[in-house]
Amino acid sequence: MVVKHEDGQAILEYILLLMTVVGAYLIVVNSLGKFKLSEKMMAPLNGDFKRAYQYGHPQALGYDDGGPENHPFAPPSSGKNNGRLFISPR
Amino acid sequence: MVSLFKRKVSEHDGQSTIEFALTLILLFTFSMFFLKLAMFFGVANYVHYATFMSARAYLSAGEDRQGDQVRRARDVIVTTLKKSVGQSGTDRWPLVLKAEGGGGEILGFNADPPSQYSDVDSNSSWMQGVRYTFKGNFFLAPLGVRGERGNTQVNSMSLTSESWLGREPNYNECAREMGRHHGLFDNGC
């Protein structure tokens, strides 16, 4: 009988399993996107680190970012904590 | 038939493989993210050094500003951060960071003073040096890269390295200034 032949069973099971795994992956990916996890991970990099890299202080603002503030080169009279090379980052 | 079904259901051979496959997605994402971040930080430190060296070249006096001081600063950036002198438009490590913006033909490089600069106001006369702007992309695919922050992708970070070392007066500026005071027979330049 043809019914007794089970040649394609493993492939069929593999495809069904693959559909289940891919489905689970898509569900996880979509739910993670809703939490905006990537934005939360990138927030300190695009904020504190970016300013520390450019100005040497995590809360510093340059002339083009609405400052200057906590800026090491800007004259002291131009804003808060300007003109100081060493400022506590807190 | 029932016993065969029970036996098949009780077999858990593939469970660990499926769990591993599902965990691998997150594991791979976080691993790649931190690997890329480490590489980006490493090269970003090198960019600071390159900008500083470029600002040193810009600082030294020469014949004139555009043809000598800016050219020297640009050459330093090209030799340190670009593929070669002949490929000055190609970044040296395009997979790690890409130059963006800038004020001239070399992407990312800018030796023009900002709009706040004034050579007669000591509060802003220090704004002479070199800036280099670049960005890096991080692998965050399963965490959702579709969200956007303005026109920028969420998974990218843009940094600017700046070095304000100042600029010495070049020969033309010196001769012009000294000529105003003492005449050109011995201009002191």
Contacts between the chains, C-beta under 8 A, distances in Angstrom:
chain1	res1	chain2	res2	distance
A	17	B	14	7.3
A	17	B	18	7.4
A	20	B	18	8.0
A	21	B	18	6.2
A	21	B	21	5.8
A	21	B	22	7.0
A	24	B	22	6.2
A	25	B	22	7.1
A	25	B	25	6.0
A	25	B	142	7.8
A	28	B	22	7.5
A	28	B	25	7.1
A	28	B	142	7.3
A	29	B	142	5.1
A	29	B	143	8.0
A	29	B	144	7.0
A	32	B	142	6.6
A	32	B	143	5.3
A	32	B	144	5.9
A	33	B	143	7.3
A	33	B	144	3.1
A	33	B	146	6.6
A	33	B	147	7.0
A	36	B	144	7.3
A	36	B	147	6.2
A	37	B	143	4.7
A	37	B	144	7.0
A	38	B	140	4.4
A	38	B	143	4.2
A	38	B	144	5.5
A	38	B	145	6.5
A	38	B	147	6.9
A	38	B	154	5.1
A	38	B	155	5.9
A	39	B	147	6.2
A	39	B	149	7.2
A	39	B	154	5.3
A	41	B	33	7.4
A	41	B	140	7.0
A	41	B	143	7.2
A	42	B	138	7.4
A	42	B	140	7.8
A	42	B	154	6.1
A	42	B	155	6.6
A	42	B	157	6.7
A	45	B	37	7.7
A	45	B	157	5.2
A	46	B	149	8.0
A	46	B	157	5.6
A	46	B	158	7.9
A	49	B	157	7.9
A	50	B	157	6.8
A	50	B	158	7.5
A	50	B	159	6.0
A	53	B	44	6.6
A	53	B	48	8.0
A	53	B	159	5.2
A	53	B	160	7.8
A	53	B	161	7.2
A	54	B	159	6.8
A	54	B	160	5.0
A	54	B	161	7.2
A	54	B	162	6.3
A	63	B	114	6.5
A	63	B	116	5.0
A	64	B	114	7.3
A	73	B	126	5.5
A	73	B	127	8.0
A	73	B	164	6.0
A	74	B	123	7.8
A	75	B	122	7.9
A	75	B	123	4.5
A	77	B	123	7.9
A	78	B	123	6.7
